[in-house]
Amino acid sequence: MRPIVYACCAAVALAVCAAPAAADRLPDRAVAIVGYRIDVRLDADKKQLVGKQHVTWKNPSSDTVADLWFHLYLNAFKNSRTTFMRESGGSLRSDQMAKDSWGWIDITSLKLADGRDLLRGASFQHPDDDNAEDQTVLRVPLPQPVPPGGSVEFDAEFRAQLPQVFARTGYKRNFFMVGQWFPKLGVYEPAGMRGRTAGGWNCHQFHANSEFYADFGSYRVAITVPKGFVVGATGPRLSTTSNSDGTVTYVHEQDNIIDFAWTADPEYVEMRRTFSGSRDVTPGEYQRAAALVGRSPDEMRLSDVEVILLIHKPRLPQADRHFRAAFDGIKWFGLWYGRYPYKTLTVVDPAFGAGGAGGMEYPTLITAGTSALMNTWPFEGINAVEEVTVHEFGHQFWYAMVASNEFEESWLDEGFNSYSTGKVEELVHGREGSLVSIPGLKLGGLESARMQNSPNRKSDPILTAAWKFESGGAYGFSSYAKTELVLRTLEGYLGAQTMARVMRTYHERWRFKHPSSADFFAVANEVSGQDLTWFFDQAVKGTQVLDYAVASITSDQKPVATGVLDDRGKRTTVTLDAAKKRERDDEKRPYESQVLIQRKGEFVFPIDIVLHYEGGKTDHRRWDGRDRWLKIRTTTPEKLEWAEIDPQRKILLDVDWLNNARRVRADSRASTWWSARVMFWVQNLVATAIGF
C-alpha cells in the first residue's frame, strides 16, 4: 500500500563466494494450499454482502492439524473497542472514519462437507494483545484433525456490513471497494518455515499499521450486483449472466494468488488496452536488461497483459497517464524481476470522496487515485498518478508473488516496492523530478525519502512487527522511506549490476513462496560473494544512525624551520627573523594540509574521500570508517582547496549531506551551492505540507 503522494562496521566484507550465483528458473505457479469457490451478492441499499463459500485446505506440513484459524478483517470496524480502532483512533493515512459507519462480518453457518457443524466450538482469539473484545481472528476446532499432507473441505455462509470507505475498503454513495471481505484462512507454517521452531497457524489480528498475509491458491468468485453496476475484480471474467430479479452475475477466476478483491460502481467508465511484450519493449531494452540481471534473452520475454481501467468521468483526461504508468510497471518490473504472469491487470480510480480506498494492492487489481485538479496546469507536472499506479502495481511482485509476511516484516513488501518504484519513476521522469516537475519546483523520490530521515529517527529497527512500532509515523518511515534508503545504499556499495542480480535472484527464488528477512540476507550474500551481516545488522536489525562529516580542513605553506638544525653533518642556527625572511623570499614552498573526518553516528560504513587541490589535482582515498575520526595529512606543491566524502552520493542513509564537504576558506561557489540545496529542500517541505 502506498500513502497517497499528493496527500504526501566494516568496509571490507569477508568474501565467502567469489563466483556469481546461478540463475534460478522463474517458477510458473505456486503450490496451491487453499481453494475458494465463493458466491456473493451485493445489497447496494443496505451496503451489505451476503455470501457463501466452499473452501478446500491442504495441510502443507508433517503435523497433524486440529483446528483452522480465520481472518475476519471487517470486524476491525465493528466498534470502538477493536484493536484496529484502539490503535488508529479511527484515523488512517489522513483519512477519518465516518461517524457511526461501522462494519462487521458474521459467519452464519460453517459446516464440513459431510454436514458436521463447526461453529459450536469456535472462539475469537487475540494472539497479538490482551484485547479479548477484538473479533478479527476466529479459531475453529475440527472434529477430526487433518493428517500430514491431507485436506479438509467445508462450507461457510456469511453476511457482512461494509463501512463507509475507510482503511482500504467500504462504500461511498454507490461506489464499492470490496477488500478483505470474506472469511479467509491464515497461513499454517510448518517447522523451519520463516525460522519457525514448531509448526503452527500464523493468523494475526487486524492492526492499524499492518497489512496482510495469506497462502497461495485458486479462486472462483461469482459476484451478483444490481443491473447497471460496472464491476472489476481479480482475474479474468469467465461469464456474465443477467438475472430475472434485475441483477447481473459476473464470474471471475484466478489461480496462483493470495487474495481476491472486487469493486462496483454504476459511474465507472471502463477502458481496456493491451500491453504487448513485443511492441512495448524494444530489442535494445531486452538486451540491456538481460546483461544487467545476467539472464538469457529467452528468460527476459514479457507476456501480453490486458489492462482494464475503471475511471470516473471527471478524471477521464488522466486515463492515458494511468495506462502509461501501468505499462511502465509491467515493463520494468518484468524486465528486472521476471515477467508478470497473469493475463489481466485492473486499475481502479476510486470515486470522489473515497480516497481511503485509494493506493491499495490486491492480486491483479490495484486502486490508484487522483484528483480532477491534476487535469490542469501546472498540476499535470505532479506525478502522483504515475507514482501511485506504479507503486501499487509493484506490489504484484512484492506482496502478491513474493508473499512475505506484512504483519511481521513489512519492509520486505513496502520497502522493496518503494525501492523498485523509485527506480522506475527515475527512469521514466528523471531523478530530480520523479515526483514533481513544475516551473520553479522539482522533487525526486530519493530527495523525498531523505527529507524524512534524521539523527533522531532511531526508535525502532526496520525489522519490527508492524503493530509494535513506536508510532504510525515510525512504522511508515521504517517500512517505506528508510528501507528504500537502505537498499539504495546497499546498491551504492555493491554496484548497480550486482544489486540488480541480487534482486532478480531473490524474486526468482521466492516467487510464489513466503520468504523471511533471513532469506533475503542469504541471497544478497550469495550473489554478492560477500558476508553482508555487518550491513544488515546495523541497517535492518539495528537503530544506528549513519553520519560522516568533514569536521575541519587546513592548508598552509610549510614553514621554515627555526632553532638549532643538523643537516649533513653541519649544525646551523636559524632565527625566527631569518626564517620569516626565507618564507617571504620563497613563494614556492610546499603546502602542508590536514583534513579531519568524523564518524558522528554509530553506523560504521566504508567511506570514499576526495581531496581537491588547486589546478584540478585530486587525491582519492578509502576509509573503513571504523574509528571515530580520521586525520589525513599531506604535503604537496599545490594548495588544498576543499575535501568531500561520498562524492558520488551513494550513501543515501547518511542523515546529513550538508556536512559532507568543507572548503579551506569560505567561497561564494560553495555557499551558493549549499544554499541552493537548502532552499530546494525548504521548497519541497512546503510543497509536501500543503499536499501539492
C-alpha positions, 0 to 999 in steps of 0.5 A: 500500500502506498500513502497517497503522494499528493496527500504526501562496521566494516568496509571490507566484507569477508568474501565467502563466494567469489563466483556469481550465483546461478540463475534460478528458473522463474517458477510458473505457479505456486503450490496451491494450499487453499481453494475458494469457490465463493458466491456473493451478492451485493445489497447496494441499499443496505451496503451489505454482502451476503455470501457463501463459500466452499473452501478446500485446505491442504495441510502443507506440513508433517503435523497433524492439524486440529483446528483452522484459524480465520481472518475476519478483517471487517470486524476491525470496524465493528466498534470502538473497542477493536484493536484496529480502532484502539490503535488508529483512533479511527484515523488512517493515512489522513483519512477519518472514519465516518461517524457511526459507519461501522462494519462487521462480518458474521459467519452464519453457518460453517459446516464440513462437507459431510454436514458436521457443524463447526461453529459450536466450538469456535472462539475469537482469539487475540494472539497479538494483545490482551484485547479479548473484545477484538473479533478479527481472528476466529479459531475453529476446532475440527472434529477430526484433525487433518493428517500430514499432507491431507485436506479438509473441505467445508462450507461457510455462509456469511453476511457482512456490513461494509463501512463507509470507505475507510482503511482500504475498503467500504462504500461511498454513495454507490461506489464499492471497494470490496477488500478483505471481505470474506472469511479467509484462512491464515497461513499454517507454517510448518517447522523451519518455515520463516525460522519457525521452531514448531509448526503452527497457524500464523493468523494475526489480528487486524492492526492499524499499521499492518497489512496482510498475509495469506497462502497461495491458491485458486479462486472462483468468485461469482459476484451478483450486483444490481443491473447497471453496476460496472464491476472489476475484480481479480482475474479474468471474467469467465461469464456474465449472466443477467438475472430475472430479479434485475441483477447481473452475475459476473464470474471471475477466476484466478489461480496462483494468488493470495487474495481476491478483491472486487469493486462496483460502481454504476459511474465507472467508465471502463477502458481496456488496452493491451500491453504487448511484450513485443511492441512495448519493449524494444530489442535494445531494452531486452538486451540491456536488461538481460546483461544487467540481471545476467539472464538469457534473452529467452528468460527476459520475454514479457507476456501480453497483459490486458489492462482494464481501467475503471475511471470516473468521468471527471478524471477521464483526461488522466486515463492515458497517464494511468495506462502509461504508468501501468505499462511502465510497471509491467515493463520494468518490473518484468524486465528486472524481476521476471515477467508478470504472469497473469493475463489481466491487470485492473486499475481502479480510480476510486470515486470522489470522496473515497480516497481511503480506498485509494493506493491499495494492492490486491492480486491483479487489481490495484486502486490508484487515485487522483484528483480532477485538479491534476487535469490542469496546469501546472498540476499535470507536472505532479506525478502522483498518478504515475507514482501511485499506479506504479507503486501499487502495481509493484506490489504484484511482485512484492506482496502478491508473488513474493508473499512475505509476511506484512504483519511481521516484516513489512519492509520486505513488501513496502520497502522493496516496492518503494525501492523498485518504484523509485527506480522506475519513476527515475527512469521514466521522469528523471531523478530530480523530478520523479515526483514533481516537475513544475516551473520553479519546483522539482522533487525526486523520490530519493530527495523525498525519502531523505527529507524524512530521515534524521539523527533522531529517527532511531526508535525502532529497527526496520525489522519490527512487527508492524503493530509494535512500532513506536508510532504510525509515523515510525512504522511508515518511515521504517517500512517505506522511506528508510528501507528504500534508503537502505537498499539504495545504499546497499546498491551504492556499495555493491554496484548497480549490476550486482544489486540488480542480480541480487534482486532478480535472484531473490524474486526468482527464488521466492516467487510464489513462496513466503520468504523471511528477512533471513532469506533475503540476507542469504541471497544478497550474500550469495550473489554478492560473494560477500558476508553482508551481516555487518550491513544488515545488522546495523541497517535492518536489525539495528537503530544506528544512525549513519553520519560522516562529516568533514569536521575541519580542513587546513592548508598552509605553506610549510614553514621554515624551520627555526632553532638549532638544525643538523643537516649533513653533518653541519649544525646551523642556527636559524632565527625566527627573523631569518626564517620569516625572511626565507618564507617571504623570499620563497613563494614556492614552498610546499603546502602542508594540509590536514583534513579531519573526518568524523564518524558522528553516528554509530553506523560504521560504513566504508567511506570514499574521500576526495581531496581537491587541490588547486589546478584540478589535482585530486587525491582519492582515498578509502576509509573503513570508517571504523574509528571515530575520526580520521586525520589525513595529512599531506604535503604537496606543491599545490594548495588544498582547496576543499575535501568531500566524502561520498562524492558520488552520493551513494550513501543515501542513509547518511542523515546529513549531506550538508556536512559532507564537504568543507572548503579551506576558506569560505567561497561564494561557489560553495555557499551558493551551492549549499544554499541552493540545496537548502532552499530546494529542500525548504521548497519541497517541505512546503510543497509536501505540507500543503499536499501539492 
